[in-house]
Structures are given as C-alpha cells and as structure tokens.
Amino acid sequence: MKKLFLILLFIPLFSVSQDDSNKKNGLQNLLKQAEKLVGNIDIDFKDKVDKNSNNDIEKNIISLWKNYSKAFEYKDYEKLASYFSFPSVFGISTSPVVLNNKSELVERYKVVREANMQVGYRYSLLEDYEFFQLSQNTCLVKATYSRYNTNYNKIYTGQGLYFYKRINNNWKLYAIDSVQ
C-alpha cells in the first residue's frame, strides 16, 4: 500500500512537464526511481523494527528486575527463585558463590534478606539503570537502587550487576554482583 501511494504521489510531479513522446520512458524511469526509494524505506523500517525489538527486550528485562525486587521485598523466596536459572553465581568479582539449585538460592536469600538487611528495611526502588544486550541470548543490567524504611526514608543506595540469559524464550538471572 505504501509503495502504491508513493508511486502515485510521484507520477503527477514528473509527467506534467513531459511531452507525449517521452512519457513512456519517463514513467518507466519514475517507477524505477520510486521502487528504489521505497526499497530504502523498507530497509530503514526493518532497522527500526530491530531497534524496537531491542527496546522490547530491555523493557521486559527491567520489568523482570522490578518483579524480582518486589519478591525480595515481600520475602517471597519461591517467586524470587523463579527468576533464576541454575547454577547461578553471586559475588563474581569478589568471592564467587555458586548456587546449584533452588534450595541453595532460597537459603542464601534468607540470610541476605533477614539477617544482613538494613534495620527497618521496607522496600526498594530502581533509581537508574544501564542496559547492555551482550548477544541475542544474554544481557546485563547495571542497576542503581535505593532501599527505604517504614517511614519512607532512604536508608541505603547500592548498585548491582544483573546478568540475564534467554532459556526457552524466557529470560533468567544467572549471575549477580555488587558494584562498589
């Protein structure tokens, strides 16, 4: 439909100034030029689709991160574990800990969430992030988040690296690291 519209748009512009003997050749040239123009538009449109696809992945990953954060906030360890693939690695840059299964992950989060949490912690908010798509099936989010207490006062701000991979068309966390 776009091609037809563009061709019909250009025909009157060129055919008005031509005499009858040159109309046939002029029209053929016009159609060839219009096809080239439309072809370029289609290529540009494809690039935009690919960029939108990456934007969709980014939106999906950030949504997953926010849901992961909510599960952390509510101590919903079953839900929290559903965001991971196994084995998963924590503390990649300092002292890596490999968690081989769901029960190891749940135990780790119970320690982090219940024993090592800031006093009065109530919820977390994503303050800022950087998204990096490393390949078709892996990406990284550098997240800056803040933790708040029951009085809505900020009690902590931190950064983390969250590594995701696509497994059976679902994105799962496979590594987390704190940024100092």
C-alpha positions in Angstrom: 0.0 0.0 0.0 2.8 2.4 0.9 4.6 1.6 -2.4 1.5 2.3 -4.4 0.9 5.5 -2.6 4.5 6.7 -3.1 4.4 5.8 -6.8 1.0 7.6 -7.3 2.4 10.6 -5.5 5.4 11.0 -7.8 3.7 10.3 -11.1 1.9 13.6 -11.4 5.0 15.6 -10.5 7.1 14.2 -13.3 4.5 13.5 -16.0 3.2 17.1 -16.1 6.4 18.5 -17.6 6.9 15.8 -20.2 5.7 15.7 -23.7 3.8 12.6 -25.1 6.8 11.0 -26.8 8.9 10.9 -23.6 6.1 10.0 -21.2 6.6 6.2 -21.6 10.3 6.3 -20.9 9.9 9.0 -18.2 7.2 6.9 -16.5 9.4 3.8 -16.5 12.3 5.8 -15.1 10.0 7.2 -12.5 8.7 3.8 -11.5 12.3 2.5 -11.2 13.3 5.5 -9.0 10.2 5.1 -6.9 10.9 1.4 -6.3 14.5 2.3 -5.2 13.1 4.9 -2.9 10.5 2.5 -1.4 13.2 -0.2 -1.1 15.3 2.2 1.0 12.3 3.0 3.2 11.7 -0.7 3.8 15.3 -1.2 4.9 15.0 1.7 7.3 11.8 0.3 8.6 13.5 -3.1 9.2 16.2 -1.3 11.2 13.6 0.4 13.3 11.8 -2.9 13.9 15.1 -4.4 15.1 15.7 -1.4 17.4 12.2 -1.7 18.7 12.8 -5.4 19.3 15.8 -4.5 21.5 13.7 -1.9 23.3 11.1 -4.7 23.9 13.8 -6.9 25.4 15.1 -4.0 27.6 11.5 -3.3 28.8 11.0 -7.0 29.5 14.2 -7.3 31.5 13.6 -4.2 33.5 10.1 -5.4 34.3 11.6 -8.8 35.4 14.1 -6.9 37.6 11.3 -4.9 39.3 9.3 -8.1 39.9 12.4 -9.7 41.3 12.9 -6.7 43.6 9.2 -7.0 44.8 9.7 -10.7 45.6 12.8 -9.7 47.6 10.8 -7.0 49.4 8.0 -9.4 50.3 10.3 -12.3 51.3 8.6 -14.4 48.6 11.5 -16.8 48.2 9.6 -19.2 45.9 8.8 -16.3 43.5 12.4 -15.0 43.9 13.8 -18.4 42.8 11.6 -18.4 39.7 13.6 -15.6 38.2 16.9 -17.6 38.2 18.5 -20.4 36.2 20.8 -22.8 37.9 23.6 -22.9 38.6 23.7 -19.2 39.5 26.7 -17.2 40.7 26.8 -14.4 43.3 29.7 -12.1 44.0 31.5 -12.7 40.8 34.2 -10.0 41.3 35.0 -10.7 45.0 34.4 -14.2 46.3 32.1 -16.1 43.9 29.4 -18.3 45.4 27.8 -20.9 43.1 24.2 -21.8 43.9 23.4 -25.1 42.2 19.7 -25.3 42.9 16.6 -23.6 44.1 17.0 -24.6 47.8 20.6 -23.2 47.9 19.3 -20.0 46.4 16.4 -19.7 48.9 18.8 -20.3 51.8 21.1 -17.6 50.5 18.3 -15.1 50.2 17.0 -15.8 53.6 20.4 -14.8 55.0 20.7 -11.7 52.8 17.1 -10.6 53.4 16.6 -11.5 57.0 20.0 -11.4 58.7 22.0 -8.9 56.7 19.4 -6.3 55.8 19.5 -2.7 57.0 17.4 -2.1 60.1 13.9 -1.0 59.3 14.0 -2.0 55.6 10.6 -1.9 54.0 11.0 -1.7 50.2 13.4 -0.9 47.3 13.1 1.3 44.2 15.0 1.3 41.0 16.7 4.7 40.7 18.5 4.3 37.5 19.9 1.6 35.2 22.1 0.9 32.2 21.0 -1.9 29.9 23.5 -3.8 27.7 22.5 -6.5 25.3 25.6 -8.7 25.0 24.2 -11.1 22.5 20.9 -12.5 21.2 20.6 -14.5 24.4 22.5 -12.6 27.1 22.2 -9.2 28.6 23.3 -7.2 31.6 21.6 -4.6 33.8 23.6 -2.3 35.9 21.0 -1.2 38.4 21.1 1.6 40.9 18.5 1.1 43.6 17.6 2.6 46.9 16.2 1.0 50.0 13.6 2.7 52.2 12.3 2.2 55.7 8.8 2.2 57.0 9.0 6.0 57.4 9.8 6.3 53.6 13.3 7.5 54.4 16.1 6.3 52.2 18.4 4.0 54.3 20.7 2.7 51.6 21.7 3.2 47.9 23.5 0.5 46.0 24.4 -0.8 42.6 24.4 -4.3 41.2 25.2 -6.1 38.0 22.4 -8.5 37.0 23.2 -10.9 34.2 20.3 -12.5 32.3 20.2 -15.3 29.7 17.4 -16.5 27.5 16.4 -20.0 28.1 13.5 -21.5 26.1 12.5 -17.9 25.2 12.4 -16.8 28.9 14.9 -14.5 30.5 16.5 -15.8 33.7 19.1 -14.4 36.0 22.3 -16.4 36.2 24.7 -14.1 37.9 24.6 -11.1 40.3 27.4 -8.9 41.6 27.6 -5.8 43.7 29.3 -2.7 42.4 31.4 -0.9 45.0 
